[in-house]
Amino acid sequence: MSHLPNPLYGFAICLLVFWCGTWCVHLLAICYGKFKLHKKSCNYPNETPLPAVSILKPLMGTDPNLEHNLESFFKMDYPMYELLFCIEDSVDPAINIVQSLMTKYPQVDASLYMGGSKVGINPKINNMQPGYAAAKYELIMISDSGIKMKNDTLLDMVNNMTDKYALVHQMPFTCDREGFAATFEKVNHILI
């Protein structure tokens, strides 16, 4: 009596091959992210002065990392920039954090704008309008409260800005940590 193969064996083998292939793609993406995407994309010219940048920070409420995230903007290695914090409500708890950082770093050009202006239907745009109207510089960066900056990120972004581009966007990265899990998390943010 001959045994005929069960049709589920073929399905199981196909599923196993697909699963292994998916893991191979993931591992390749992790390796690519670690060795290719982790490097700076440009050399920094020393002969031309860097343009000044106005940074708009719309804020609402607090979270456990807010002070740490905002403080990273006060510590950037960039010759000339201003921080424009925009808060809708005059009793927002983020005000105390911003004022504390402005006192701690008086050498940084930082201003706090409260109230917002009705210019459209988007509340975040309305919140940023007073800061945008007061911006001193032509280059403007808009950055949410959950973003933490490395000290050279603004330098990297400005150096990628040329006459051919009207907008430079940067993917948010996770904090630098050692190990496989940190690399996996960074690649995952790039792919999302």
HELIX and SHEET records of a PDB file:
HELIX    1   1 PRO A    7  PHE A   35  1                                  29    
HELIX    2   2 LEU A   66  PHE A   74  1                                   9    
HELIX    3   3 ALA A   94  LYS A  104  1                                  11    
HELIX    4   4 PRO A  123  ALA A  134  1                                  12    
HELIX    5   5 THR A  153  ASN A  159  1                                   7    
HELIX    6   6 PHE A  180  LEU A  191  1                                  12    
SHEET    1   A 4 ASP A 109  MET A 114  0                                        
SHEET    2   A 4 TYR A  81  ILE A  87  1                                        
SHEET    3   A 4 VAL A  53  LEU A  59  1                                        
SHEET    4   A 4 LEU A 139  ILE A 142  1                                        
END                                                                             
